[in-house]
């Protein structure tokens, strides 16, 4: 299943990210793709805000991973793998998958072989003055997620 949307401005991006957050399953793995400046971090930030994360939401560009507590006691992880040299480096991040409700991973191709398979593959691309978002379900949970999203956003 594929979901696509043109996002004319940052408000539209934030709104759609919040809709993705509201429709998400209890546990989710999202791979975020796009060139530098395509809006991956902005999408992740708005997604996390919609989940109730307060305070600073920092880009993990230099830290590789930022952790955010969620109301259910688990955590959301925002990873940026642009700067890793080898997928094996991920094992040193101290990630506990059983405590993680949400993974938002930028540049996931750099972690190939060391990352779990995604529920959604989300690609963002600059298009004119805005962005184009394409989400592709990669699991049954991802298909159900996009189904809920379509129902909530009247996307056909």
C-alpha angles and dihedrals in degrees: 000000000000129000120192133182139169111227109202096189145001092272090058090049092050092047094051092045088054090051090052089051094051092049097045124120121244090266124025142172116204125184112202117205132185144103122283108291095020092122104259095134092043090052091048092048093052090045091053093046089054089055089057100261108156132190125032117350103199128197110249091218093122102019093049091215136040119190125210125188116230128208092254091062095254125101142241119224125207111194130184110192097179093111101044117109099200134019088234089072089075091074089068095059094084095232116170106202094196090061094046119096097173136025118193106183125186118198092011092169087075089063097048111153094017099064129075116248114273127246088209134024107203119190122191123192134176110252117180108302093342143038136267117220124197121182120191122191113229099178138031088258088054091051091051089047093053089045090056090045092052091049092050096045098038088238112162 
